[in-house]
Amino acid sequence: MTTKSQRRVLTPGPDHTLAVDSKERRVAVTTGAITLADNAGAVIVREHTYPPVLYVNRDDIDMTALERSNHTSWCPYKGLANYFHILGTDGTRLENAVWTYEEPFDHIATIRDGLGFYTDRVDITEL
């Protein structure tokens, strides 16, 4: 594994915007019969031309339904992402369905305690 200093690090700007919406939202996160959160705090991150992503407060998530994955990815604007699988009550596992930036860059530090979810694997409902 390479260290942050060996990877490309970029600063957001006019050619690649990255912003956190300052308004906190309340959300529910479910998948099938599993409720991961029923009244969680979340912020929206808007990055470049990508769809907005809700980062849900980790303290509001049922972490017993998640299993840490060995998978990681690198975003030159946010840093190293770590992933979790969602564990179904029937023994199923949604692989790498959740990600987090545990040490994001300073300009996006707001997402440090947040979890992002692939919306094709979970339902996120604003309350």
Secondary structure, 3 states (H helix, E strand, C coil): CCCHHHCCCCCCECCECEEECCCCEEEEEEECCEEEEEEEEEEEEEECCCCCEEEEEHHHCCHHHEEEEEEEEEECCCEEEEEEEEECCCCCEEEEEEEECCCCCHHHHHHCCEEEECCCCCEEEEC
